Amino acid sequence: MSAKKHPHQMTLTKPPKADDMKATVKRIWSYMIKEKGKFYFVLAAVLISSLLSLAGPYLLGVAIDAIIANRENDRLFSLLTLLTSVYVGQTIFMWLQSYTMIGLSQNTVYRMREHLFSHLQHLPMSFFQKYQQGELMSRLTNDMENVSRTLNSAVIQLVTSILTIAGTLVIMVILSPLLTLLTITVVPLMYYGMKWITKRTGEYFKEQQKNLGEVNGYSEEMFSGQPIIAMFSKEADVEREFADKNYNLYESGYWAQVYTGFIPKLMNMLNNFSFAIIVGGGAVLALNGYVTVGIIVTFTTYSRQFTRPLNDLANQFNMILSAVAGAERVFNIIDEKEERVDETEASLVKDVRGDVSFENVHFYYDEEEKALENVTFHVKQGETVALVGPTGAGKTTVVSLLSRFYDVSEGRVLIDGTDIRSMKREGIREHTGLVLQDAIMFHATIRENIRYGRLDATDEEVEAAAKAARADGFIRKFPRGYETMLDSDGKGISQGQRQLLSIARAILKDPSLFILDEATSSIDTVTETKINEALQTLMKGRTSFVIAHRLNTIRNADLILVMEHGKVVEKGNHRELVRLGGKYADLVEKQATS
């Protein structure tokens, strides 16, 4: 059977090999060793159960020889009792090792997942522009679960297989060197067969994990954008693009499983071949008095115990390759540079008055994309600066630099006369209130969503902030009022209501700096008027940055910056810019006649 060719899919290129399997395994071990007591107990239980599994066939052979040669019934009963005890003991220790290893593996993955999630909280905004949300979720869930499944079984199986192979080989040599030599004739065939298979499965398992992350990321993005897809009738295009990504996943998974499926077939054939060699060779040796029938029976069992671990090792190696591929994807994120690594010499800001200066600021998202060019302005404490201009002019970039979501490429941004690069981001953001165009809500009550602005706020302070934001009225109309639970991302209430809650959250924070990025764009005109009245009162004494397309909302701003292509092309207040008759005056005229 061969994989069918997808009509929109190019031929699958050879996937890259694992970057450094040894280093990745070592890093997983660093999480596991935190509970080394449990790990050593597992090893001890594995050792005991392996020794008991080796003792069983030997006792069975001795019992058979006792029956054939001497008919020693009393000794036979003792041997059978001992044999039963051996198998019962083996079962108990196998259960203990599995039970302990499950707890150990779950705790290991728990620490890895916690480390990854915590690390994600400290990465810069630029990192989240590189990855889709679904891709990151895939690493936090699918890749971690892959590691968990492997640790649950592979570690025990790996140690058991090695001990069983070594122990079986030693006993076989002691019982009959000639029969041992016949038995291991299949080992070279197994080795080269496994080497050929695992070389290919490792590559495809790594590619499979990457493709799974891409499918998850694309799916999450399309589910979020379903209204837009439907509105622009892009269903067919989306289905076609998903089919391409899905086929990549299908093909890598298909070949990984095909090559993996060779293993049991190959092993079964070699096992049967080994069994035939032992029976035929053993019969000749028995007829010539070199071995007994009991030894032949023992060897047939040991041959299974010798080849089965080789089979298990090959299977577990494939699982380990898949887990390593997932772990590498996790560690790639953990190795990303944290946002605060450059803050070792920075100081924590306790008080912010609100004087803000941009001095010859240049900013590049990458070497070819210049977002800001030579931006210079000064805002005094308590003043309001408005940023206007077309989409992509650099307005949001200005406030992102002020919040230290990014650092300037050239020039300086000063708060109260101090370069913000010498201030810890935590301190700057503690004194900054932010209201975005797309209001972000969490799966929590309305009260908890507002309290996100200041976690130690009392219920009375939360409700006061809601009243100031003109949100209290619609909140109390809900049957449960402030205890109303919002769905994920605030679904269940209108966009305008989410914006009001976002404004209430910023009000509750009581910051020295306000950043309002199209804060009233999703609110009807009547509500917008009320909000603007509240904001004008709240912004008194606080330095405010307002990004707005509706120019009527910024007429009273102390400074208006007109931006185009990352440059400030005009600056002044409303009257000065209208009198200038430039780009701002054109915008005012167009909005007045629209």
C-alpha positions as CSV (number, residue, x, y, z in Angstrom):
1,M,0.0,0.0,0.0
2,S,1.3,3.5,-0.8
3,A,0.1,6.8,0.4
4,K,-2.1,8.6,-2.1
5,K,-1.0,11.8,-3.6
6,H,-3.0,14.9,-2.5
7,P,-3.9,17.1,-5.5
8,H,-2.7,20.3,-3.7
9,Q,0.4,18.8,-2.0
10,M,4.0,18.9,-3.1
11,T,6.2,15.8,-2.5
12,L,7.1,15.6,1.2
13,T,10.7,16.7,1.7
14,K,13.0,14.8,4.0
15,P,12.4,16.0,7.6
16,P,15.2,17.3,9.6
17,K,16.8,15.0,12.2
18,A,16.6,15.6,15.9
19,D,18.8,18.5,16.9
20,D,20.5,16.8,19.9
21,M,18.7,13.7,21.3
22,K,21.3,13.2,24.1
23,A,20.9,16.8,25.3
24,T,17.1,16.6,25.2
25,V,17.0,13.4,27.2
26,K,19.4,14.9,29.7
27,R,17.0,17.9,30.1
28,I,14.0,15.6,30.7
29,W,16.1,13.8,33.2
30,S,16.8,17.1,35.1
31,Y,13.0,17.3,35.8
32,M,12.7,13.7,36.7
33,I,15.7,13.5,39.1
34,K,13.9,15.9,41.5
35,E,12.2,12.7,42.8
36,K,15.3,10.4,42.6
37,G,14.0,8.3,45.6
38,K,11.1,7.1,43.5
39,F,13.3,6.6,40.5
40,Y,15.7,4.4,42.4
41,F,12.8,2.4,43.9
42,V,11.5,1.8,40.3
43,L,15.0,0.6,39.3
44,A,15.1,-1.7,42.3
45,A,11.6,-3.1,41.5
46,V,12.6,-3.6,37.8
47,L,15.7,-5.4,38.8
48,I,13.8,-7.8,41.2
49,S,11.0,-8.5,38.7
50,S,13.6,-9.1,35.9
51,L,15.5,-11.6,38.1
52,L,12.3,-13.4,39.0
53,S,11.3,-13.5,35.3
54,L,14.7,-15.2,34.6
55,A,14.3,-17.6,37.4
56,G,10.9,-18.9,36.1
57,P,12.0,-20.7,32.9
58,Y,15.1,-22.1,34.7
59,L,12.9,-23.7,37.4
60,L,10.5,-24.9,34.8
61,G,13.3,-26.8,33.0
62,V,14.6,-28.3,36.3
63,A,11.0,-29.5,37.1
64,I,10.7,-31.2,33.7
65,D,14.1,-32.9,34.1
66,A,13.0,-34.1,37.6
67,I,9.9,-35.7,36.1
68,I,11.7,-37.3,33.1
69,A,14.8,-38.5,34.8
70,N,14.0,-39.4,38.3
71,R,10.2,-38.9,38.8
72,E,11.0,-37.0,42.1
73,N,7.4,-36.2,43.1
74,D,8.3,-34.6,46.4
75,R,11.0,-32.4,44.7
76,L,8.5,-31.6,41.9
77,F,5.9,-30.3,44.4
78,S,8.5,-28.0,46.0
79,L,9.7,-26.8,42.6
80,L,6.1,-26.0,41.5
81,T,5.5,-24.2,44.7
82,L,8.7,-22.2,44.3
83,L,7.8,-21.5,40.6
84,T,4.3,-20.2,41.7
85,S,5.9,-18.0,44.3
86,V,8.3,-16.6,41.7
87,Y,5.6,-15.6,39.2
88,V,3.4,-14.1,42.0
89,G,6.4,-12.1,43.2
90,Q,7.2,-11.0,39.7
91,T,3.6,-9.8,39.2
92,I,3.7,-7.8,42.5
93,F,7.0,-6.1,41.7
94,M,5.8,-5.3,38.2
95,W,2.7,-3.6,39.6
96,L,4.8,-1.6,42.1
97,Q,7.2,-0.4,39.4
98,S,4.3,0.6,37.1
99,Y,2.4,2.4,39.9
100,T,5.5,4.3,41.1
101,M,6.6,5.2,37.6
102,I,3.2,6.6,36.6
103,G,3.4,9.0,39.6
104,L,7.0,9.9,38.8
105,S,6.2,10.6,35.1
106,Q,3.1,12.6,35.8
107,N,5.1,14.8,38.3
108,T,7.9,15.2,35.8
109,V,5.5,16.4,33.0
110,Y,3.7,18.5,35.6
111,R,6.9,20.4,36.3
112,M,7.8,20.7,32.6
113,R,4.3,22.0,31.8
114,E,4.4,24.5,34.7
115,H,7.9,25.7,33.6
116,L,6.8,26.2,30.0
117,F,3.6,28.1,31.0
118,S,5.5,30.2,33.5
119,H,8.2,31.0,30.9
120,L,5.5,32.0,28.4
121,Q,4.4,34.7,30.8
122,H,7.8,36.3,30.6
123,L,8.4,36.3,26.9
124,P,8.3,39.6,24.9
125,M,5.4,40.5,22.7
126,S,7.6,39.9,19.6
127,F,7.7,36.2,20.5
128,F,3.9,35.9,20.3
129,Q,4.0,37.4,16.8
130,K,6.0,34.4,15.6
131,Y,3.6,31.7,16.7
132,Q,-0.1,30.9,16.3
133,Q,-2.0,30.4,19.5
134,G,-2.9,26.9,18.5
135,E,0.8,26.1,17.9
136,L,1.7,27.1,21.4
137,M,-1.3,25.2,22.8
138,S,-0.1,22.1,20.9
139,R,3.3,22.3,22.6
140,L,1.7,22.8,26.0
141,T,-0.7,19.8,25.6
142,N,0.0,17.4,22.7
143,D,3.8,17.5,23.0
144,M,3.7,17.2,26.8
145,E,1.3,14.3,26.7
146,N,3.6,12.6,24.3
147,V,6.4,12.9,26.8
148,S,4.1,11.7,29.6
149,R,3.0,8.5,27.7
150,T,6.6,7.7,26.9
151,L,7.9,8.1,30.5
152,N,5.0,6.0,31.8
153,S,6.2,2.9,29.9
154,A,9.4,3.5,28.0
155,V,11.8,4.0,31.0
156,I,10.6,0.8,32.7
157,Q,10.6,-1.2,29.5
158,L,14.0,0.1,28.5
159,V,15.7,-1.0,31.8
160,T,13.7,-4.3,31.9
161,S,14.7,-5.1,28.3
162,I,18.4,-4.5,29.0
163,L,18.4,-6.5,32.2
164,T,16.4,-9.3,30.6
165,I,18.7,-9.6,27.6
166,A,21.9,-9.5,29.7
167,G,20.5,-12.0,32.3
168,T,19.1,-14.3,29.7
169,L,22.3,-14.4,27.8
170,V,24.3,-15.2,30.9
171,I,22.1,-18.1,31.9
172,M,21.9,-19.5,28.4
173,V,25.7,-19.6,28.2
174,I,25.9,-21.4,31.5
175,L,23.3,-24.0,30.4
176,S,24.7,-24.6,26.9
177,P,27.2,-22.5,25.0
178,L,26.4,-24.3,21.7
179,L,22.7,-23.8,21.9
180,T,23.3,-20.2,22.9
181,L,25.4,-19.7,19.8
182,L,22.6,-21.1,17.7
183,T,20.0,-18.8,19.4
184,I,21.9,-15.6,18.8
185,T,22.4,-16.1,15.1
186,V,19.3,-14.0,14.5
187,V,20.7,-11.0,16.5
188,P,22.6,-9.4,13.6
189,L,19.5,-9.6,11.4
190,M,17.5,-7.9,14.2
191,Y,20.1,-5.2,14.7
192,Y,20.4,-4.1,11.1
193,G,16.6,-4.4,10.6
194,M,15.9,-2.2,13.6
195,K,18.6,0.3,12.6
196,W,17.1,0.7,9.1
197,I,13.6,1.1,10.5
198,T,14.3,3.5,13.4
199,K,16.4,5.7,11.2
200,R,13.3,6.5,9.2
201,T,10.7,6.5,11.9
202,G,12.7,9.1,13.9
203,E,12.5,11.6,11.1
204,Y,8.8,11.1,10.5
205,F,7.9,11.2,14.1
206,K,9.6,14.6,14.4
207,E,7.8,15.8,11.2
208,Q,4.5,14.5,12.5
209,Q,4.8,16.6,15.7
210,K,5.6,19.7,13.7
211,N,2.7,19.1,11.4
212,L,0.3,18.4,14.3
213,G,1.2,21.8,15.8
214,E,0.5,23.5,12.4
215,V,-2.9,21.9,12.1
216,N,-3.8,22.9,15.6
217,G,-2.6,26.4,15.1
218,Y,-4.5,26.8,11.8
219,S,-7.7,25.3,13.2
220,E,-7.7,27.6,16.2
221,E,-7.2,30.6,13.9
222,M,-10.0,29.6,11.6
223,F,-12.4,28.9,14.4
224,S,-11.8,32.3,15.8
225,G,-12.2,33.9,12.5
226,Q,-15.3,32.0,11.4
227,P,-17.6,35.1,11.0
228,I,-15.0,36.7,8.7
229,I,-14.6,33.5,6.7
230,A,-18.4,33.3,6.2
231,M,-18.8,37.0,5.4
232,F,-16.2,36.9,2.6
233,S,-17.3,33.4,1.4
234,K,-13.8,32.0,1.9
235,E,-14.9,28.6,3.1
236,A,-13.6,26.8,0.0
237,D,-10.1,28.5,0.3
238,V,-10.0,27.7,4.0
239,E,-10.9,24.0,3.3
240,R,-8.3,23.8,0.6
241,E,-5.5,25.2,2.9
242,F,-6.6,23.0,5.8
243,A,-6.5,20.0,3.4
244,D,-2.9,20.8,2.5
245,K,-1.9,21.0,6.2
246,N,-3.9,18.0,7.1
247,Y,-2.3,16.0,4.3
248,N,1.2,16.9,5.5
249,L,0.1,15.5,8.9
250,Y,-1.4,12.4,7.3
251,E,1.7,11.7,5.2
252,S,4.2,12.1,8.0
253,G,2.0,10.0,10.4
254,Y,1.3,7.4,7.7
255,W,5.0,6.7,7.0
256,A,5.9,6.8,10.7
257,Q,3.3,4.1,11.4
258,V,4.1,2.1,8.3
259,Y,7.8,1.8,9.3
260,T,6.8,1.2,12.9
261,G,4.5,-1.6,11.7
262,F,7.5,-3.4,10.2
263,I,8.9,-4.1,13.6
264,P,6.4,-6.7,15.0
265,K,6.3,-8.4,11.6
266,L,10.1,-8.6,11.4
267,M,10.4,-9.7,15.0
268,N,7.8,-12.4,14.7
269,M,9.5,-13.9,11.7
270,L,12.9,-13.9,13.4
271,N,11.4,-15.3,16.6
272,N,9.9,-18.2,14.7
273,F,13.2,-18.7,12.9
274,S,15.1,-18.7,16.3
275,F,12.5,-21.2,17.7
276,A,13.1,-23.6,14.8
277,I,16.9,-23.4,15.2
278,I,16.6,-24.2,18.9
279,V,14.2,-27.1,18.5
280,G,16.2,-28.6,15.6
281,G,19.7,-27.9,17.0
282,G,18.5,-28.9,20.5
283,A,17.2,-32.2,19.3
284,V,20.5,-33.1,17.7
285,L,22.4,-32.1,20.9
286,A,19.9,-34.0,23.1
287,L,20.3,-37.2,21.1
288,N,24.1,-36.9,21.5
289,G,23.8,-36.3,25.3
290,Y,25.0,-32.7,25.3
291,V,21.7,-31.2,26.7
292,T,18.6,-32.5,28.4
293,V,15.0,-32.1,27.4
294,G,14.5,-29.7,30.3
295,I,17.3,-27.4,28.9
296,I,15.7,-27.4,25.5
297,V,12.3,-26.3,27.0
298,T,14.2,-23.7,29.1
299,F,15.9,-22.4,26.0
300,T,12.7,-22.1,24.0
301,T,11.4,-19.9,26.7
302,Y,14.6,-18.0,27.1
303,S,14.8,-17.5,23.3
304,R,11.4,-15.7,23.6
305,Q,12.7,-13.7,26.5
306,F,15.8,-12.8,24.6
307,T,14.2,-11.7,21.3
308,R,11.1,-10.1,22.9
309,P,13.1,-7.4,24.7
310,L,14.9,-6.7,21.4
311,N,11.4,-6.1,19.9
312,D,10.4,-4.0,22.9
313,L,13.6,-2.0,22.7
314,A,12.9,-1.2,19.0
315,N,9.3,-0.2,19.8
316,Q,10.3,1.8,22.9
317,F,13.0,3.5,20.8
318,N,10.3,4.7,18.4
319,M,8.2,6.0,21.3
320,I,11.3,7.8,22.7
321,L,12.1,9.3,19.3
322,S,8.5,10.7,19.2
323,A,8.7,12.0,22.8
324,V,12.1,13.6,22.2
325,A,10.7,15.3,19.1
326,G,7.9,16.7,21.3
327,A,10.3,17.6,24.1
328,E,12.5,19.5,21.7
329,R,9.6,21.6,20.6
330,V,8.9,22.4,24.3
331,F,12.5,23.2,25.1
332,N,12.8,25.4,22.0
333,I,10.2,27.6,23.7
334,I,11.8,27.4,27.1
335,D,15.1,28.5,25.5
336,E,13.6,31.7,24.1
337,K,15.0,34.8,25.7
338,E,12.8,36.2,28.4
339,E,11.7,39.7,28.3
340,R,13.5,40.6,31.6
341,V,16.9,39.1,31.0
342,D,18.2,42.6,30.1
343,E,17.0,44.1,33.4
344,T,19.7,43.0,35.7
345,E,20.9,46.6,36.2
346,A,17.4,48.2,35.8
347,S,15.7,49.8,38.8
348,L,12.1,49.3,40.0
349,V,10.1,52.5,39.6
350,K,8.0,53.3,42.7
351,D,6.5,56.6,41.6
352,V,5.7,58.0,38.2
353,R,4.7,61.7,37.7
354,G,4.0,61.4,34.0
355,D,6.5,63.6,32.0
356,V,7.1,61.6,28.8
357,S,9.7,62.4,26.1
358,F,10.5,60.7,22.8
359,E,14.0,61.8,21.6
360,N,14.9,60.9,18.0
361,V,13.3,57.5,18.3
362,H,13.7,54.9,15.5
363,F,12.3,51.4,15.7
364,Y,12.5,48.3,13.5
365,Y,10.5,45.2,13.8
366,D,13.2,43.6,11.7
367,E,16.1,44.8,9.6
368,E,13.9,45.5,6.6
369,E,10.7,46.9,8.3
370,K,11.1,50.4,9.7
371,A,8.1,51.1,12.0
372,L,9.2,54.5,13.4
373,E,11.6,57.1,12.1
374,N,13.0,60.0,14.1
375,V,10.0,60.5,16.3
376,T,10.4,63.4,18.8
377,F,7.9,65.0,21.1
378,H,7.4,65.9,24.8
379,V,4.4,65.6,27.0
380,K,4.1,67.2,30.4
381,Q,2.6,65.6,33.4
382,G,-1.2,65.5,33.2
383,E,-1.4,66.4,29.5
384,T,-3.2,64.4,26.8
385,V,-1.5,63.5,23.6
386,A,-3.5,62.1,20.7
387,L,-2.1,60.1,17.8
388,V,-3.9,60.1,14.5
389,G,-3.1,58.8,11.1
390,P,-3.8,56.0,8.7
391,T,-3.5,52.3,9.6
392,G,0.1,51.3,9.8
393,A,1.3,54.8,10.5
394,G,3.1,53.8,13.7
395,K,0.6,54.9,16.4
396,T,0.3,51.7,18.2
397,T,4.1,51.2,18.0
398,V,4.6,54.5,19.9
399,V,2.5,53.3,22.9
400,S,4.1,49.8,22.7
401,L,7.5,51.4,23.2
402,L,6.2,53.5,26.1
403,S,4.9,50.3,27.7
404,R,8.2,48.5,26.9
405,F,6.5,45.8,24.9
406,Y,9.5,46.6,22.7
407,D,12.6,48.7,23.2
408,V,13.7,51.4,20.8
409,S,16.2,50.6,18.1
410,E,17.7,54.1,18.2
411,G,17.0,57.2,20.3
412,R,15.5,57.3,23.8
413,V,12.1,57.2,25.5
414,L,12.1,59.1,28.8
415,I,9.7,59.0,31.7
416,D,10.3,61.8,34.3
417,G,13.7,62.4,32.6
418,T,14.9,58.8,33.0
419,D,15.5,56.4,30.1
420,I,12.9,53.7,30.4
421,R,15.5,51.1,29.5
422,S,17.0,51.7,32.9
423,M,13.6,51.0,34.5
424,K,12.1,47.5,35.1
425,R,9.2,46.8,32.8
426,E,7.2,45.6,35.9
427,G,7.5,49.1,37.4
428,I,6.5,50.9,34.2
429,R,3.4,48.8,33.6
430,E,2.3,49.0,37.2
431,H,1.8,52.7,36.7
432,T,0.2,52.4,33.2
433,G,-3.4,51.8,32.4
434,L,-4.2,50.2,29.0
435,V,-7.5,50.0,27.1
436,L,-7.2,48.3,23.8
437,Q,-9.5,48.4,20.7
438,D,-10.3,44.7,21.2
439,A,-11.3,44.3,24.8
440,I,-9.9,41.1,26.3
441,M,-12.0,39.3,28.9
442,F,-11.4,36.1,30.8
443,H,-13.5,33.2,31.8
444,A,-14.5,34.6,35.1
445,T,-17.2,36.7,36.7
446,I,-17.7,40.4,35.7
447,R,-16.4,41.4,39.2
448,E,-13.2,39.3,38.7
449,N,-12.6,40.7,35.2
450,I,-12.8,44.3,36.5
451,R,-10.7,43.4,39.6
452,Y,-7.9,42.2,37.2
453,G,-6.9,45.9,37.2
454,R,-6.0,45.7,40.9
455,L,-6.3,42.3,42.6
456,D,-6.5,43.8,46.1
457,A,-9.4,46.0,45.3
458,T,-12.6,45.7,47.4
459,D,-16.0,45.0,46.0
460,E,-16.9,48.6,46.6
461,E,-13.9,49.9,44.6
462,V,-14.8,47.5,41.8
463,E,-18.3,48.8,41.6
464,A,-17.2,52.4,41.9
465,A,-14.9,51.9,38.9
466,A,-17.8,50.3,36.9
467,K,-20.0,53.3,37.7
468,A,-17.2,55.7,36.6
469,A,-17.0,53.8,33.3
470,R,-20.8,53.9,32.9
471,A,-20.9,50.0,33.1
472,D,-22.8,49.6,36.4
473,G,-26.1,50.1,34.7
474,F,-26.0,47.2,32.3
475,I,-24.2,45.0,34.8
476,R,-27.0,45.2,37.3
477,K,-29.5,44.2,34.6
478,F,-28.1,40.7,34.6
479,P,-29.8,38.3,37.0
480,R,-26.5,37.7,38.9
481,G,-25.2,41.2,38.5
482,Y,-21.5,41.5,39.2
483,E,-21.3,37.7,39.8
484,T,-22.4,37.0,36.2
485,M,-19.9,34.5,34.7
486,L,-18.5,35.5,31.3
487,D,-17.7,32.9,28.7
488,S,-14.2,32.5,27.2
489,D,-13.0,35.8,25.8
490,G,-16.1,37.6,27.1
491,K,-18.6,35.9,24.8
492,G,-22.1,36.4,26.0
493,I,-22.0,40.2,26.1
494,S,-21.7,42.7,23.3
495,Q,-18.4,44.2,22.1
496,G,-19.4,47.6,23.5
497,Q,-20.1,46.1,26.9
498,R,-16.7,44.3,26.9
499,Q,-15.1,47.7,26.1
500,L,-16.9,49.3,29.1
501,L,-15.6,46.6,31.4
502,S,-12.1,47.1,30.0
503,I,-12.3,50.8,30.7
504,A,-13.5,50.0,34.3
505,R,-10.5,47.7,34.8
506,A,-8.1,50.5,33.7
507,I,-10.0,53.0,36.0
508,L,-9.6,50.7,39.0
509,K,-5.9,50.5,38.4
510,D,-5.7,54.3,38.9
511,P,-2.5,54.7,36.9
512,S,-0.2,57.7,36.3
513,L,-0.2,57.0,32.5
514,F,-3.3,56.2,30.4
515,I,-3.1,54.5,27.0
516,L,-6.4,54.4,25.1
517,D,-6.1,52.6,21.8
518,E,-9.4,53.3,20.0
519,A,-11.0,52.7,23.4
520,T,-14.5,53.9,22.2
521,S,-14.5,52.5,18.7
522,S,-16.9,49.7,19.5
523,I,-19.4,51.8,21.4
524,D,-22.5,53.6,20.1
525,T,-22.5,57.4,19.9
526,V,-24.7,58.0,23.0
527,T,-22.5,55.8,25.2
528,E,-19.4,57.2,23.6
529,T,-20.4,60.7,24.7
530,K,-20.9,59.5,28.3
531,I,-17.6,57.6,28.3
532,N,-15.7,60.6,26.9
533,E,-17.1,62.7,29.7
534,A,-16.0,60.2,32.3
535,L,-12.6,59.8,30.7
536,Q,-12.0,63.6,30.6
537,T,-12.6,63.7,34.3
538,L,-10.4,60.7,35.0
539,M,-7.6,61.9,32.8
540,K,-7.1,65.1,34.7
541,G,-3.7,65.0,36.4
542,R,-2.7,61.9,34.5
543,T,-0.6,61.8,31.3
544,S,-2.8,60.2,28.6
545,F,-2.0,58.8,25.1
546,V,-5.1,58.4,23.0
547,I,-5.2,56.7,19.6
548,A,-8.3,57.7,17.7
549,H,-9.8,57.8,14.3
550,R,-12.8,59.8,15.4
551,L,-11.3,63.2,15.6
552,N,-14.2,64.7,17.6
553,T,-13.0,62.6,20.6
554,I,-9.6,64.4,20.7
555,R,-10.4,68.0,20.1
556,N,-9.4,68.9,23.7
557,A,-6.0,67.1,23.5
558,D,-3.0,69.2,24.6
559,L,-0.9,67.7,21.8
560,I,-2.0,66.0,18.6
561,L,0.6,64.0,16.6
562,V,-0.2,63.3,12.9
563,M,1.7,60.3,11.8
564,E,2.4,58.7,8.4
565,H,4.8,55.9,7.5
566,G,6.3,55.9,11.0
567,K,7.0,59.7,11.0
568,V,5.4,62.6,12.8
569,V,4.4,64.9,9.9
570,E,2.4,67.4,12.0
571,K,2.1,68.3,15.7
572,G,0.1,70.8,17.7
573,N,-3.3,71.2,19.3
574,H,-6.6,71.0,17.4
575,R,-6.8,74.8,16.6
576,E,-3.2,75.0,15.5
577,L,-3.4,72.1,13.2
578,V,-6.7,73.2,11.6
579,R,-5.2,76.7,11.1
580,L,-2.2,75.0,9.5
581,G,-4.4,73.6,6.7
582,G,-2.4,70.4,6.3
583,K,-3.1,66.7,6.7
584,Y,-5.0,67.1,10.0
585,A,-7.2,69.8,8.6
586,D,-8.0,67.5,5.6
587,L,-9.0,64.7,8.0
588,V,-11.2,67.0,10.0
589,E,-12.9,68.2,6.8
590,K,-13.5,64.7,5.5
591,Q,-15.0,63.4,8.7
592,A,-17.2,66.5,9.0
593,T,-18.7,65.9,5.5
594,S,-18.9,62.1,5.8
